[in-house]
């Protein structure tokens, strides 16, 4: 809105300058709106007009004037997000798995920062301990941990972990280390005898 206002002001000032330099014709013949509009558009479409506009737009004070008002942006976003059309749009967008994946990835780093910050926050730790010490929460957790679904899920996770090539390599490395240490441990007592 401000941008258009500034362009109109610039166009009118150009018109005033040009009409002031033009030779005076009869007092009764004045340019009407359509002629003025056409002339201003012609002026702005020329290379000199474009260059003048670019220079005006590069000016620091002009750029500051064109920056959108934060209140206006906030109100627009709120109206868009809370409107019925906005809600439908976001529901439709979040049905697309590719969008959801990219959205989650873009927020992952921020979520990790928030969670790490909360984990080191003493007040949050205290609240978390209180939640877990609540008798109803304890019962709910015990019921969940004893459920058939949880046990099946745990079994699947353990099976997947044991079948993982990275985990297999770690186990193999640990077993080889333990065998070497056991072999070294047996050699020492034999040497002492």
C-alpha positions, 0 to 999 in steps of 0.5 A: 500500500505504501509502495503504491502511494509513494509511486503515485506521489513520485508520478504526480511530482514528475507531472508537476515538474513537466507541466511547469516546464511546458509552454502554456496553452489556452487556460481552458484546455487542461489535461484530463485524468486519462491523458495524465495517466497515459503520460505518466505510464509512458514516462515510467516505462522509458529507460530514464523513468525506470532508472529514476524509480530504481534510484528512488527505491535504493535510497535508504530512507525510501527503503525504510518507508517501504518496510511493512508495518509489523502490526499489519503483517501480524494481523494479516497472518492471524486472519489468514491462519485463523480463517476457515479458508486458512484452516482448510489450506493447512489441513490440505498441505499437511496431508502431503507426506513430502511437505510434512517431511520437509517441514519436520526437517526444517524445524528439527534443529529448533525442536532439539534446541528447545528440548535440550534447553528444557532438560537442563532447566531446573524448573522443568526437571522438577515439574517432570519429576512431579508428573512421573511421581503422580500415582495415576501417572505411575499406574498408567505407565505400569499398565502401558509397559505391561501391555501386550502391544508394548511388549510386541513393539519392544520385541520388534525394536530389539530384533531390528537392533540386533539385525542392524549391521552397525550393532552387529559390528559393535557386538563383534568388536566387543566380543573380540576384545573380551576374548583377547583380555580373557586370553591375556588373563589366562597366560599370566597365571600360567607364567607365574607357575 
